């Protein structure tokens, strides 16, 4: 199985220009587990993910992978341990599934990118894991949203990293494809021990599919830990500013949050 | 990975491997055909002209023998001309497809967004107004090319994504620079039409060996630099963040790629003028021939060389008048440009 790597943020401050988005954030991502990050819009979740994968240099503090600053590591070396699937990657026109998945091999290849047997094995493995082998010769343009997302995950898998960060992997997918993608990520975590960190919008799916839940508000970690300790009525109120009822999910036993709006509320018994 | 592969995993691996082998052989076939065509047209353009020389006579000249008549016609006129056609074509094709790939837009080629126009205006200014020659002209061209690239990038930069804005800004700058070239040429009365056309549409007339040599040196330096970035460019097609996550240093790669591509354009332009639309046409043609079978950089470069060779040969002998190469490539390129713009309109903005 894969080695466990520990990703830690220390007093991390991030921003664009004069605007500070994340302010002095401390965070430890438990190795070998699935972590979900939730928070209101524009709270800096994506910014945090970008900085953790060295795409954004911190204004203060640092991100450490196994004690080494990711912003000082050689880019390729980091890309062999830590992968990121951004929110909206671009599929070039007419690219085939195998070609797209193969581009995940970039950090393993040298100049003039010669193709090795290890590359073929990694691509085949990624296609199998995401059940996209049947699509191998299809053009990515023709695929459905769910298939496309599985192909992008296959590309990230071909990178063969022990840590995988995903920025809203279920956005724009219908409910069955959301579950399909999250089940797939759970499989990867269980069978290979891949550490998964994902930003999610849906609090209930986040609680259901994570071992560790992090709620971010005002540029810092507001609560983190077991989903049942984090997804509470109090925390939902302070982080998202909305009243809610949290009940045990009859399917999974994890917490299930039911928001309370101004309308359609049955009078309390 | 598990030690024992299941039959399904075996078959997927087989699928991936055979697919890759099939694509690689298709790609090799295309490259071999392109090279063969280039060699054939190159040979024909050395032999055929007002006087026909046999292959033996042409080879004699190349190997330094003194062949009456042929030594001057082939050795001084046809050979440097054909070699520059190949070098300029390779340079324009490679630089064009690099820009198109990097900016994810077939309209973003250096001859549309003003880089060729900048190099051409600077080269014509250096030659006509300042009476410079040789390397000094190339330096003028490359500085102007880089300056235009930076200017277009800077003017269209607004929080990152440049896209359509960059192309529109580039077209505007190109128009300004073309008028500058026109002005420079109009001030220099003693220049004949042929020489003026070199800086307006590109021409291989009167090619000399020193011109060939400078363009060749630029090609030898910049082409390997660009080709070695094809993997990174492939990753950058997926978006800057995705490429960064794949371990590509996006900003550094972009810098190397822009400097190399502008270098190729500038040196080729200083020698042959801004041969119209070769940079713009080569990439899309190559992409259609090669299909989804690997990087399009090298095929586009070869297509560029073939385009210039064929266009120059046609321009010289197919019509009653001798047309410079840029007139022929311009006739080919303009309809394609219109087609692309119409398609962009229908698709709603993105190319």
Interface residues (C-beta under 8 A of the other chain):
Chain A: X50 X53 X54 X55 X75 X76 X77 X78 X79 X80 X83 X84 X85 X86 X88 X89 X90 X91 X92 X94 X95 X96 X98 X99 X100 X103 X104 X106 X107 X109 X111 X112 X113 X115 X120 X121 X123 X124 X125 X127 X128 X133 X136 X137 X139 X159
Chain B: X1 X8 X9 X12 X13 X15 X16 X17 X19 X20 X104 X227 X228 X230 X231 X232 X234 X235 X237 X238 X239 X241 X242 X244 X245 X246 X247 X248 X249 X292
